[in-house]
Amino acid sequence: MSHGVAELPPNRVDPGRALETTLPVPRGGRTVQVTARGKKLRIETIAGSFVPQLQQTVSRMFRLDEDLSAFYAVVDEELAWCVTGAGRMLRAPTVFEDVVNTT
């Protein structure tokens, strides 16, 4: 299901269904639930209003702007499961959180 990042707070994973997390927005944060509908992601706020920045943050987290085909072309047998629809590689909402999560 994950290499561990998805299960780190403030995330909560409902396997095969949704990722719930709290994301930074100007003057605070918003807790959102991200679900997949076909090849699109749906972002719903749990509390508070939707802020357009949430769409950019979720896009960064799921690397939606990156073409991963070169990665998939060179995976070895141990990572072959990645190519068969395992999902996107998830990163934290900010570079700072990525650094903290890897130390």
N, C-alpha and C positions, 0 to 999 in steps of 0.2 A: 504494500500500500504506500510506503514512503521510506525515504532514507533517514527519517527522524525529524526533519525540520517541520513537517506538517503537524506533528504532535506536540511541538513546543508551545508553551503559553505565549500569547493569549489565544492560540488556535484550539479549536475543538473539531475533530473529524468524525463525521457520521459516514462510515465506509460505504462507498458507492453512491452516496447521496449528496452530501454537502460538506463544505468547509465553513465553519463559523470563526470569525476572527475580529479583532478590534484594530482599526486602521487610523493613522493620524490624519487629521483634517485641520484647517486653520482654526485656531482657538479651541482645540480639543481633539476628540476622537469619535468614531462611529463604529458600533458593532454591526457587522454585516454577515449575511449568509450568502455564500456563493454556490450556485448549483449549475449543472450542465444541462443544456437543452440542445441535443444534437451536437453540433460543432460550435455552439455559442454558449457563453457564460451569462448567467442571470445574477445580478447583484441586488439583494434586498436588504434594506436597513432594518435592524431589529428595534432600534429606538432612535428617535431623531429623524431629521429630514435627510434626503439624499443630497450629497454634495458632488458636483461633477468630477472633482479630484479623485473620488473613489474609483471611477472607471480607469483612470490612468494608473493608479496604484495596483489595482487587480491585474491589469494588463502587464505591468512590470513583474508582479509576483509569478504569474504563469508564463512569462516570457512569450507573450502572444505576438510580439513584433519580431521574434527571432526565428529564422529558418533552421530547424534542427536536422534537416535531411542529411547533411554531411556527418553529423554525429551518428545517426542511425545507420548509415552506410558502413561504418567501421566498427560497430560494436562486436565484441567477441561472444563466445558461447555463453559465458556467465551473465552477460547483459542482454541476451537475445530476447528475453521476455519484454524488454523495453519497446521493441519494435512492433509488438503485437497488440498495441493499444493500451499500454500501461498508464498513459496520461502524460502530462507535461512535467518538466522538472520545475519544482517550486522553489522560489527564493523568498526572502523576507521582504516586507514592504519598503525597507530602506537599506542602503549599503551598510550603515552603521550596525543594524541588526544582523546582517549577514556576517559581518566581522565578529561580532560578539558570539553568534551561534557556532562559529567554527573554531573558537579558541578554547 
